[in-house]
Amino acid sequence: MTTVTTRAPAARRTSQALLLSVILAGQFMAILDATIVNVAAPTMRADLGATGSGLQLVISGYTVAYAMLLITGARLGGLLGYRRLFLTGLAVFTAASLMCGLAPSTGVLIAFRLVQGAGAALMVPQVLSLIQVTFDGASRGRALGVYATVISAGAVVGQVLGGLLVTADLFGTAWRPVFLVNVPIGLALLAVGARRLPAAHVRREQGLDVPGLVTLSLAVCLLVVPLVLGHEEDWPLWGWVAMGLSVLAFCAFLLVERRTAHPLVPGRLLRAPGVAAAASGIFLVMAAYGGWLFAMALHLQGGLGDSALRAGCLFIPAAAAFGLTSLNWKRLPARLHRPVIVAAAVVTAAGELALAAALSGGGHGEPLLEISFAAIGAGMAGTFSPLMAVALARVAPADAADASGLLAMMLQLGQVVGVAVFGTLFLSLAPSAHAATVTSLWLAAVSLAAGGCALPLLRTRRDPG
């Protein structure tokens, strides 16, 4: 009897470890593909003859689709089952990765990047849900700790892995392996996941807000597309008209949300203490983050002539600082958890200012470059991670999935807008040696604004627990 009793928990732990490996590997691939293309962008430009706006669409197309469908993906998981949606999203993501790797032109690549983002949006929201229904107690805490580590590592690994794959130029395929690497991994995860993922509970009390999805998607596209294409097209009239119409589309979205029975963003979420301020701060942090990665990848390779591998490796100090900060900020006394957001935003801005000084001479400015990258990574983690925690702390359990979807959407939209705005700024100044310096100064301003969003949080009560 003792042997049976001992083996049962051991078997359960093994099953949980395998499940966690599968779903976090899917999560990791989704995060990886938001950044792995940055380092490969100059090679794509040369191979496909892509314009600057085309490159921005290759990068932003993924995150636009990803951001727009995240909340819907979370809602569909509740309606149809977390396992089914995870596997469906993973299959779409894997197939789209194959087509991206085989794309013969920039237009085809952009189209399948949109499909790839849609697959990621179906897959990623199910990860937390599967953790919640599979783990409990201390094991859930450990699972969430690994989840946080994967999120913090994914972005920078994308930069480094992208550099390795592009530099290797496997079989003369240049940039294509940055997409094709997902295919064997995705197929393996599908085979294991189909056998090991549990058939989780289905929540049928919530419907799908199609009008909200359509109006929000329209609003974002009307805003982002002109920002991405404006510089290349010399800021045509249609772009300004589209951006004006985006304001009306956002207003229409708010009206639709007030009238629908199952809104994408329930009003009570935004009324929860700290959610609106934290969501705004997350948007600005990720705008600075997305713009920084895109502009620096182009500057290091195009302006300074670095190889893709060297450019990717220069981001390692930022990744290490981001990971260490995101995993350890909770060790601070609870009374400092909110003030650290503002302090970290100041650190980020200081890092951007140091970066501007390092690049002002026209070279790498080492070792100040690596120091400033590390400061930026630590500061962004110290702003982003506590903002997420504050935003979710007072959300009712019934709204947890929608709150996670909302914050994930703000995270992705921030990156899209950051790439569009700061990419346009950098490209409009390039090849001037001052392009990276001026961009860094504006990034510092946005980072400070993100910290400013946290100031109202300092006057609210401490989070429970």
N, C-alpha and C positions, 0 to 999 in steps of 0.2 A: 504493500500500500504506500509505503514511504517513497519507493522508487517512482510509482505512478504520479504521486503528488509533486515530486521534485521535477519530473520531466515535463509536466503540463505547463508550469510557468516558464520553463526554459524554452519550450517550443513556441509559446506565445511571444516571448521576447525576440526570438529569431524571426518569427513572422512579422512582428512590428518593425524590426530593423530592416527587413527586406522591403516592406511597404514604404518606409520612410526613405530608403535609398532610391526607390523608383520615382516617387512623387517629387522629391527634392532634385533629382537629376533632371526631371522635366522643367521644374522651376528654374534651375540653373541655366538650362539651354535658352529659356525665354529671356532671362536677364542678359545672358551672354550676347544674344543676337541684337540687343539694343545698342551694344558698344563695339562689337567685333568689327563692324563695317567701317568704323571711324578710321582705323589705321590702314584699311584696304582702299579707302576712298581715292587717294591719288593714283593708285595703280588702275582702278576702275576707270578713272577719268582718261588715262592714256590708252587703255585697251578698248574701251567702248566709245571714246570720243564724247564722253558725257560733259555737259555744261555744269557750272557751279550750282545752278538751280536743280539740275537733274540729280546731282549728288545729294543735295539736301532732301529731295523727294525720296531717294533710295533710303536714306537714314530716317527721315520723318514719316514716310509712308507706313513703316512698320509700327511706330509708336502711335500714329494717329488711329489706325485700326485697333491696335491694342487698347488704347485709352478709351475709345468710344464704346467698345464692346465688353469691357471688364465688368461693369455693373450688370449688364445683361447676362454675361456668362455666369456670374454668381447667382442670379435669379433662376436661370435655366438649370443650374446644378440642383437647386432646391426642388424644382418642378420635375426633373427627369432622372435625378440621381447623380451623385458626385462621381462615382466610378465611370458611368457612361459618358459624362461630359469630359472627364479628364482624358479618357482614351480617345474620344472623338477629336478633341482639340489637339492631342498629341499626333494623331494620324494626319490631320490637316496640316499641322506645323511641319511634320516630316516630309510630306509630299511637296509642300510649297518650298521647303529648303532645297529639295532636289531640283525643282524647276528654276529656282533662283540660280543655282550653281550651273545650270545649262543655258541660262538666258543669253540670246544672241544680240540683244540690244538693251539700251537703257530703259525704253518704254516697257518691254517685257519684264525686266528686272523689277521695276517699280510696281507693276501689276501684281507680281507674285510676292513682293514684300508686303503688300496689303493683305493678301491671303494668309501669309505667314503670321502677320500680326493678329488676324482674326482667330487663327488656330491657337495662338498663345493666350488670347483673351478667354477662350473657352476652357483651356487647360488650367491656367494659373489660379483662378479663384477657388478651384476645388481642393487645392493643396492644404490650405488652412482648415477647410471643412473636414477633410479626411483625417487630419491630425486630431481635430476636436472629437470626432466620433470613434477614433481608434485608441487614443491614448487618454490616460487620466492620472491625476495626482502628480507625483514627482516625474514619472515618465513623460507626461505631457510637457512639463517645464523643460526637460532635457531636449525633447523634440523641437520645441520652439527656439531653444538656444541654437541648435544646429540650423534651423530655418533662418535665423538672423545671420549666422555666419555665411550661409550660402548667398544671401542677398548682398551682404557687404563684399563678398569675394567676386561675385559674378561679373560686375562691371569692369574691374581692372583686369581680371583674367581675360576678358574679351579683348582688351587692348593688347596684352602681351601675346595671347594665342594668335590674334590676328597678325601681329608682326612676325611671329614664327612661321605661320603658314604662307604668308605673302613672300617672305624672304626665301623660304624653301623652294618656292615655285615648282611644286611637285608636277612632274611630267609636262612642264611648260604651261600649267593651268593658271598661273598668276594668282588672281584673287579668288578664283572659284572654290577652292577648298574651304574658305571661311563659311560657306553655306553647305557644301557637300559633307563636311564633318558631322553634321547633325543626322545624316541619313542612317548610317549603321547604328548610331546610338539610339535614335528614335525607334528603329525597328526592333532592337533588343528590348527597349523599355515596353514597347507594345506587347511583345511576346510574354514577358514576365508579368506585366501589369494585368493582362487579360486573365491570368491564372491566380494572381495573388491579391489584387485589390478587392476590398469588401464591397458588397452591395449595400451602400449606406442608406439611411432613412431618407425618404422623399417628403418634402414639405409642399403640399399642394394648396395651401391657403393663399399664396401670393400669385398674381398673374404677371404677364409680361407687358411692359409699358411700351408698345410699339410707337405711338405718337411722340412720346418723350424721346425715344431713341432716334427717331427720324429728325426731329427739330434740333436736338443737341448736336447730332452729327453734321447737319447742315450748317449750324452756327459755327462750329469749329472749322469746317472746311472753308467757309467763306472768310474766316480770319486767317488761317494758316497758309492757304494756297497763294494769296497775294503777297504775303510776307516772304514766302519761299521764292516766288517767281519775279517779284517786283524789281530786284536789282538787275536781273538778266534782261528783263523787258523794258528797262528804263522807266519804271514806275508809271505804267499806262493808266488811263482814266478808269478802265474796268476794274483795276485792282483797288482803287480808292472806293469805288461804288460797292464792290464786294465787301470790303471791310466795314463800310457803313451799314450794309444789309446784315452783317453778322450781329450787330447790336440789336437790330430788330428781331433776328432769329433767336438770340438769347432771351429776349423779352417774351417771345412766343413760347419758348421752352418753359419759362417760369409760369406762364398762364396755363399751359397744358398740364404742368405738374400739379397745379392747384385744383384742377378739375378731374384728374384721373383717380381711379380707385386704388391703383397700385403704382405710385410714382417711382421713377428711378431714384430720386433723391427725396425721401420723406421730409416734410417740413420740420418735424420734431427733431430730426437729426441736426439740422442747422441751428436749432434752438438749444440743443444740449450744450452745457457750459464748455467753452474752449474749442468746440469743433470748427466753427467758422474761422476763428483766428488761426487755429492750427492748420486748417486746410489752405488758407491763403499763404501762410508761411512756407508750407510744403511746396506749393506751386512755385514760389519765388526761388526757394533753395534749388529745386530741380531744374528751373530755367537757367540758373547760373551754372549748375552742374553740366547740363546738356550742352550749353553754349561753350563752356570751358573745354570740354572734351573734344568737341568738333573743331573749334578754332585752333587749339593747340596741336591737334593731330595734323591739320593742314599746314600750320606754321613750321612745325618741326621737320616735316618732310619736304614741303614746298619751299619754305623760306630759308631754312637752314641746311637743307640737303641731307637730312638723316635718312638712314634706311628704315624700312617699316619695323624691323626688329628693334633697332635702337630707340625709335620713337615709342614703341610699345613698352619697352623696359623702363623708360624714364618715368612712367606712371606708377611703377612699383612702390616708391615711397608714399604716394598718395593712397594706394590701396592698403598698405600695411597700417598707415595711420587711421584710415577710415575703419578698418576692421577692428583694431585695438580699441578705438574710441567707442564704436557702436556696441561692443561686447562688454565694456567696463564702466560706462558712464553711470550705471545704476549703483555702483559701489559708493558713489558720493552720498552724503547724508540727504534724506528726502527733502529737506528744506532748500536744497540747492538744485533740485531737478529742473525747476522752471527758470531760475536765473541763469543756469548754465546755457540755455538756449540763446539768450542774448549775448553772453560772453563768447560762445562759440561762433556766432555770426560775426563778431568783431575780429576773432582770430582768422576766419575765412577772408574777410576784407583785408586784413593785414597781409595775409598770404598773397592775395591778388595784387596788392600794392607792391609787395616785394618782387613779385613776378614781373610787374611792369618795369620796375627798376632794373631787374636782371636782364630783360630783353631790350632795354632801351639802347644799348650799345650795338645792337645788330647781331650779337652772337648768342650763345647759350647762357652766358653769365653764370657758369658753374663755379662753386657749389650752391650759390644762392638759388638757382633754379630748382634743385632737388629739395632744398629746405622749404622753399615757397610751396612746392607741390605737396609736401608732407603737411604743412600748415593748412593748406586748402582742404586736403582729405580729412584731417582731424576736425577742422572747423565745421565742414559740411555734415559729418557724422554727428557731431555734438549738437547741431541744430536739428537735423532731420529726425534722428531716433527719438529724442525726448518729445518733439512735436507729435510724432505718431502716438507715443504713449499717452500724452496729455489728451489728445483728441479722442482716444478710445476709452479713457479711464471712466468717464461718466456716461457712456452710452449704454442704454438698456440692453440686456442680453438678446431680446427679440430683434433688436436693430443692429446687432454686431456684424452680420454679413453685409448689410447695405452700407454700414459705416466703413467697413474695410474696402468695399467696392468704390465708394466715393473718394476715399483718400488715395486709393490706387489710381483712380482716374486722374486726380489732381497731380499725382506724381508723374504720370505719363504725359499729360497735357503740358506740364511745366517743361519737360524735356523737349517736346515738340516745338513749343514756342521759343525756348532757349536756342535750339538749333537754328530755327528760322530767323530770329531777330539777331543773335550774335553772329551767326553764319553770314547773314547779309551785311552786317557791320564790318566784319573782318574782310569779306570778299570785295566790298566797296573801297576799302583802303589798300588792299594788296595790289601790287607787290611792294608797296612802301614798307620800309623797315619799322614804321610806327604802327602798322596794322595791329600787331599783337599787343603792343603797349597800350594803345587806346582801348582796345577790346577789354584788356585786363582792368583798366580803370573803371569802365562801365560795369564789369562783373562785380567789382568791389562795391559799387553803389547798390546793385541789386541784392547782394549778400547782406548789406546793412539793412535794407528794406525788409528782408526776411526776418531779421532780428527784431525790427520794429513791430512786426505783426505779433510777436510774442509778448510785447509790453503789457497788453491788457490781461494776459494770463497771470502776470505777477500780482495782480490785485484780486484774483479769485482764490477761493479756498483750496487747500491742498487736496490732491487726489485721494480717494479712499484707498485704503490698503497700503 
